[in-house]
Amino acid sequence: MGVKNISDLFKGTPINLNELSQKKLAVDAYNIIYQFLASIRGYDGSLLADKEGIVTSHLTGLLYRNARLLETGIQLVYVFDGTPSLMKRKELRRRAEAKKKAREELEEALEKGDLVRARIVAQRTSKLTESMVEDSKRLLYLMGIPVVEAEQEGEAQAAHLVRQGKVWAVASQDYDSILFGSPILVRNLTLSGRRKLPHSNRYININVETYNQKELLKTLNLSREQLVDMSILIGTDFNPDGIKGIGPKTAYKYITKHGNLEMVVENEEIVIDADYEAIRDIFLNPVISDEYNIKFKSLDIEGVVDFLCNERGFSKDRVENTLKKAKRGQDTSLRQKRLDAFFG
């Protein structure tokens, strides 16, 4: 969650997907997989599944979207969350309760035969199981996409990879990676394209956009520490309620006026019902690991076909055609990297 509605204060820079060719991106795995579980569903809101009832919506998203990105020449590293911080428990309980309520609304909509409502509500019921995670990692491995396991927050680990120069940017819909110190964030990587608006026949174009931390802080005239303090006022995964009545603009006004949270609390007479010093430390000194191995491999077409088509019931012709295009782009990218290394 992190900096909610940062677009109220700072706009990202649109970028063409082709401009990301030859760049390495650390993908916030859970963030992206949840997107696929929410959006790739049947007309009644049900998840796609094979004949055994095993969910395949996330695999569909990972296959076709990643294949498109590989075809473009983008190199991906998927970073998976580790054990969540104890301070995240309240947010995790809130999410569980919200999903329970959404499931009740879904059942009610299906009983009434309201399939439009059912599909909308179903998107809020998504749950990522251990078997889904393992299937996701298996597919990524077969596609030649390296996986990194974070000790705690995936976005903290992804931001660490950027700072170390292992990748160019973090790809996520959330803004947390900026708080964790990533110099660059890429949004809408797996959402770009023409999208239909709910309850409407209108369509909108969703563009890939980048956020440069240095430019953001300069424009807002804030330090990274102040941006973190501002986010705590609004609400983060570690204090999801934030401060009632304080949104991005008010939080920005308070921090620019008083300098930090301590002075805001003292001068604005507000109470932060959370250990904000501990939350601040999570963002500024996150738990990260240097025990990882990023090795890009060539896409295993036979392996992917065997897994998706023979085990999960995907269409062989469609999968093979998709993979051949992706492999051409991936191989070109890998050759270019080797040439750059040789002549560099």
C-alpha positions in Angstrom: 0.0 0.0 0.0 2.6 2.6 1.1 2.1 6.0 -0.3 -1.6 5.9 -1.2 -2.7 8.1 -4.0 0.7 9.6 -4.6 -0.6 10.6 -8.0 -2.5 13.3 -6.2 0.9 15.0 -5.6 3.2 13.7 -8.4 2.5 12.2 -11.8 4.4 9.4 -13.4 6.1 9.7 -16.7 4.5 7.6 -19.5 6.9 5.3 -21.3 6.5 3.0 -24.3 6.9 -0.6 -23.6 9.6 -0.9 -26.3 11.7 1.7 -24.4 12.1 -0.9 -21.7 13.8 -3.4 -24.1 17.1 -4.7 -22.8 16.3 -3.5 -19.3 16.1 -5.7 -16.2 13.1 -5.3 -13.9 12.4 -6.7 -10.5 8.8 -7.7 -10.4 6.8 -7.6 -7.1 5.5 -11.2 -7.6 2.6 -11.2 -5.2 1.3 -7.9 -6.4 1.3 -9.0 -10.0 -0.1 -12.5 -9.3 -3.0 -11.0 -7.3 -3.7 -8.8 -10.3 -4.1 -11.9 -12.5 -6.3 -13.6 -9.9 -8.6 -10.6 -9.7 -8.9 -9.8 -13.5 -8.7 -13.2 -15.3 -12.0 -14.8 -14.5 -15.1 -16.2 -16.2 -18.3 -14.3 -17.0 -19.7 -15.1 -13.6 -16.6 -14.1 -11.7 -15.3 -17.7 -11.2 -11.6 -18.4 -11.5 -10.3 -20.3 -14.5 -9.4 -23.9 -13.6 -8.4 -27.2 -15.2 -10.7 -30.2 -15.3 -9.5 -31.2 -11.8 -10.5 -27.9 -10.4 -7.0 -26.6 -10.0 -7.0 -22.8 -10.5 -5.1 -21.5 -13.6 -6.0 -17.8 -13.8 -2.6 -16.8 -12.4 -0.8 -19.1 -14.8 -2.7 -17.7 -17.7 -1.6 -14.2 -16.7 2.0 -15.2 -16.0 2.3 -17.0 -19.4 0.8 -14.5 -21.8 1.9 -11.2 -20.2 5.4 -12.4 -19.4 5.7 -13.8 -22.9 4.8 -10.4 -24.3 7.4 -8.7 -22.2 10.1 -11.3 -23.1 9.2 -10.8 -26.7 9.9 -7.1 -26.3 13.3 -7.9 -24.9 12.6 -7.1 -21.3 14.4 -9.3 -18.7 12.4 -10.1 -15.6 13.3 -11.1 -12.0 10.3 -12.1 -9.8 10.7 -11.3 -6.2 8.5 -13.2 -3.7 7.5 -12.1 -0.2 9.0 -13.9 2.7 7.6 -14.1 6.3 5.6 -10.9 6.9 6.5 -8.5 9.7 4.6 -8.9 12.9 3.5 -5.3 12.4 1.6 -6.3 9.3 -0.8 -8.6 11.2 -3.6 -5.9 11.5 -3.5 -5.3 7.7 -3.6 -9.1 7.0 -6.6 -9.5 9.3 -8.3 -6.6 7.6 -7.7 -8.2 4.2 -9.0 -11.5 5.4 -12.2 -9.9 6.8 -12.7 -8.0 3.5 -12.4 -11.2 1.5 -14.9 -13.0 3.7 -17.4 -10.2 3.3 -16.8 -10.2 -0.5 -17.4 -13.9 -0.6 -20.8 -13.4 1.1 -21.7 -10.7 -1.4 -20.6 -13.0 -4.2 -22.9 -15.8 -3.0 -25.8 -13.3 -2.7 -25.2 -12.0 -6.3 -25.1 -15.5 -7.7 -28.3 -16.5 -5.9 -30.0 -13.4 -7.5 -28.5 -14.3 -10.9 -26.7 -10.9 -11.1 -23.6 -12.0 -13.0 -22.3 -8.5 -13.6 -22.3 -7.8 -9.9 -20.9 -11.3 -9.2 -17.9 -10.7 -11.5 -17.1 -7.3 -9.9 -17.4 -8.7 -6.3 -15.4 -11.8 -7.2 -12.3 -9.8 -7.9 -12.1 -8.9 -4.2 -12.2 -12.6 -3.1 -8.8 -13.5 -4.5 -6.6 -15.7 -2.3 -3.2 -16.8 -3.2 -2.5 -20.3 -1.9 0.8 -22.1 -1.4 0.1 -24.4 -4.3 -0.6 -21.4 -6.6 2.7 -19.9 -5.5 4.6 -23.1 -6.2 2.9 -23.4 -9.7 3.9 -19.8 -10.4 7.5 -20.4 -9.5 7.6 -23.6 -11.6 6.2 -21.7 -14.7 8.7 -18.8 -14.2 11.6 -21.2 -13.9 10.5 -23.0 -17.1 10.3 -19.6 -18.9 13.8 -18.8 -17.9 12.8 -16.0 -15.4 14.8 -16.0 -12.2 13.1 -16.0 -8.8 14.4 -14.3 -5.7 13.0 -15.1 -2.2 12.8 -12.1 0.1 13.2 -12.6 3.8 10.2 -10.3 4.5 8.8 -7.6 2.1 9.2 -8.4 -1.5 9.3 -4.8 -2.5 12.1 -4.1 0.0 14.2 -6.8 -1.6 13.3 -5.6 -5.1 14.4 -2.1 -4.2 17.6 -3.5 -2.8 18.3 -5.2 -6.2 17.9 -1.8 -7.9 20.2 -0.1 -5.5 22.8 -2.8 -6.1 22.6 -2.3 -9.8 21.3 -5.8 -10.4 18.1 -4.5 -12.1 17.0 -1.2 -13.5 13.7 -0.7 -11.7 11.0 -2.3 -9.5 7.8 -3.2 -11.3 4.7 -3.0 -9.1 1.4 -1.2 -8.8 2.1 -0.1 -5.2 4.4 2.8 -4.4 6.2 1.0 -1.5 9.4 0.4 -3.4 10.0 4.2 -3.4 9.7 4.2 0.3 12.1 1.2 0.5 14.6 3.2 -1.5 14.2 2.1 -5.1 15.4 4.9 -7.5 12.9 3.9 -10.1 9.4 2.4 -10.0 7.5 1.1 -13.1 3.8 0.9 -12.9 1.2 -0.7 -15.2 3.7 -3.1 -16.7 1.2 -6.0 -16.7 -1.9 -3.8 -17.1 -1.0 -1.6 -20.0 -3.4 -1.5 -23.0 -7.0 -0.8 -23.7 -9.3 -1.6 -20.8 -13.1 -1.5 -20.5 -14.5 0.6 -17.6 -16.9 -1.3 -15.2 -20.6 -0.6 -15.7 -19.9 1.2 -19.0 -19.2 0.7 -22.7 -16.3 3.1 -22.4 -12.7 2.1 -22.8 -9.5 3.8 -21.5 -5.9 3.4 -22.4 -3.6 2.4 -19.5 0.0 3.4 -20.1 3.2 2.1 -18.6 4.7 4.8 -16.4 7.8 5.4 -14.4 8.4 7.2 -11.1 11.8 8.5 -10.5 12.5 8.8 -6.7 15.0 11.6 -7.0 12.7 13.7 -9.2 9.7 13.0 -7.0 11.5 14.1 -3.8 12.9 17.2 -5.6 9.5 18.2 -6.9 7.9 17.7 -3.5 10.9 19.2 -1.7 11.0 16.3 0.7 13.6 13.9 1.9 13.0 10.1 1.7 12.6 10.1 5.5 9.9 12.8 5.2 8.1 10.9 2.5 8.0 7.9 4.8 6.6 10.1 7.6 4.0 11.4 5.3 3.0 7.9 4.4 2.6 6.9 8.0 0.1 9.7 8.4 -1.9 8.5 5.4 -1.6 4.8 6.3 0.6 2.0 5.3 0.5 -1.8 5.5 1.9 -1.5 9.0 -0.7 1.0 10.2 -3.5 0.6 7.6 -5.9 3.0 9.3 -3.5 6.0 9.2 -4.9 9.1 10.9 -8.6 9.7 10.3 -9.2 12.7 8.1 -5.7 12.9 6.8 -5.1 12.2 3.1 -2.1 12.8 0.9 -2.5 16.6 0.6 -3.0 17.2 4.3 -0.2 14.9 5.2 2.1 16.7 2.7 1.1 20.1 4.3 1.8 18.9 7.8 5.2 17.4 6.9 6.4 20.4 4.9 5.3 22.7 7.7 6.7 20.8 10.7 9.5 18.7 9.2 8.8 15.3 10.8 6.2 13.2 12.6 7.3 14.1 16.0 6.7 17.8 15.3 3.4 17.1 13.6 2.2 15.2 16.6 3.3 18.0 18.9 1.9 20.9 17.0 -1.2 19.5 15.3 -2.4 17.7 18.4 -3.0 14.4 16.7 -2.5 10.9 18.1 -0.8 8.1 16.0 -2.1 4.8 17.3 0.9 2.9 16.1 4.6 2.5 16.8 5.6 4.9 14.1 9.3 4.7 14.9 9.2 1.0 14.2 7.3 1.5 11.0 9.7 4.2 9.9 12.6 1.8 10.5 10.9 -0.9 8.4 11.0 1.3 5.4 14.4 3.0 6.0 16.2 -0.1 7.3 14.3 -3.1 5.8 15.2 -6.7 6.3 16.9 -7.8 3.0 19.1 -10.6 1.9 22.2 -10.8 -0.3 21.7 -14.6 -0.6 20.2 -14.8 -4.1 21.3 -15.9 -7.5 20.0 -14.0 -10.6 20.7 -16.2 -13.6 18.7 -15.6 -16.8 18.1 -18.8 -18.8 16.5 -19.6 -22.2 12.8 -20.4 -22.3 12.1 -24.1 -22.1 9.3 -24.5 -24.6 8.9 -28.3 -24.2 8.8 -27.9 -20.4 6.2 -25.2 -20.4 4.0 -27.1 -22.9 4.3 -30.2 -20.8 3.3 -28.4 -17.6 0.6 -26.1 -18.9 -0.9 -28.3 -21.7 -0.5 -31.8 -20.4 -1.0 -31.1 -16.7 -3.2 -28.0 -16.7 -5.2 -28.3 -19.9 -4.0 -25.2 -21.8 -4.4 -25.1 -25.6 -1.1 -26.5 -27.1 -1.2 -24.6 -30.3 -1.8 -21.2 -28.6 0.8 -21.9 -26.0 3.5 -23.0 -28.5 2.8 -20.0 -30.8 3.1 -17.6 -27.8 6.3 -19.2 -26.5 8.0 -19.2 -29.9 7.6 -15.4 -30.2 8.7 -14.9 -26.6 11.8 -17.1 -27.1 12.9 -15.1 -30.1 12.8 -11.9 -28.2 14.4 -13.5 -25.1 17.3 -15.0 -27.1 17.9 -11.7 -28.9 18.1 -10.0 -25.5 20.4 -12.6 -24.0 22.7 -12.4 -27.0 22.8 -8.6 -26.8 23.7 -8.8 -23.1 26.6 -11.1 -23.9 27.9 -8.8 -26.6 27.6 -5.8 -24.3 29.6 -7.6 -21.7 32.2 -8.7 -24.2 32.8 -5.3 -25.8 32.2 -3.4 -22.5 
